């Protein structure tokens, strides 16, 4: 017992819990009844442990999906932070861990200026793309997360890494994008980036391969390639 307040114990074995713990928790609330204090602590402990377990499971999901998407450590860490914030605020309650995990990875990648197409993430996560897009909009609103607008050039690292494209082709594609003044209205930036990379790779990458990693259709790639060529005439 510390300061007249029962020290928290393990619910299953009764062992005293060592180490520092939050004195602002219900276990330290002033109470005229010892039983009330213990009940408050038990309730607080269950809620805290539940959230911690949920976040721990989510981190494993983040790591697994990040491996499939070939994401770096900074994006993984940021995705874990966003998930933890959502869990603590109750925005993950009643929602699929896999789906929320995909959303936070999408947000973290955009924030790092290394976005991944939503369609691509959905496919790798084995989640219907419509479900992922809907949950992405909902969580952005609930978390008051500002929408990050991605430019075509932001997708080049992902496209090149996923297709093992040479650095020279990436640099030339970036120059093409920077000088094109391409209007983004109503067009997928990943599709524009894929078309530029296709042209600068001397067609060593197939449109089918680029469409898969860009999260667009082959027809989209063909149309964007045509537009680039017509713009240079």
Phi, psi and omega in degrees: 000134181236127178054032178081004181246132181302136176288137180299143180235161177292130182297328186273325184241346178084004181289140178295139179271120182275167173090174180286150176211165189291113181284354176269359181288164180304337181296338182255009177290143179294129181213143179275353182237124177299322181295322180296319180297315181297319179296318179298316180296317181300318180294315180299317182296318181296317180295314181298314180296323180298315180293319180298318179295319180298315180294321179299317178295318181297321179297322176296320178294320179298315180298318182295313181290323179297325177297316180296325183269356179059050182266150178280172185294325182295319179292320179297314181296319180292323177297320179295321179296316180296319179296316181299318178298318180294321181293315181297324181274003175082010184277356177261351183300131177075008181244149180298128178300320181299317182291315180295322177301316179297322180295312184292330176292319177301313180295316182294321179293319178296318182298329182273005183061029175225061187294156172241136180302138181301319179299322180292315178297317180300317180295315181292329180273354181059048179235137176304131185298326179295322178294317181294317180297319181295314180293327177299315179295318182296311183291325176301319180289314182295322181273000183053045182270120182295139181287127179262122180272119182268138177267157179306320182297334180295337183273351186298317180302314179298313182296317181292319181294322183285339182245006180054044181277143182296152180299324181298318179295322179296315181297317180293323178295321178295319179296320178297316181294319182292332184261353187279331184062037184295130178281123185275345187309117177075009182240142181285120181300328178294324178293322178295315179297319180296320179295317179297318180292323178300315181294321183278349179269005182057038177060022176289338176257135180281153177296327179297316180294317180293321179298321182297312184279340179273348179073030178229178179271162176298325179298321177299316179299314181300316180297315181294322177298316179299317180296320178297315182295319179293328180290338181266356182282000000 
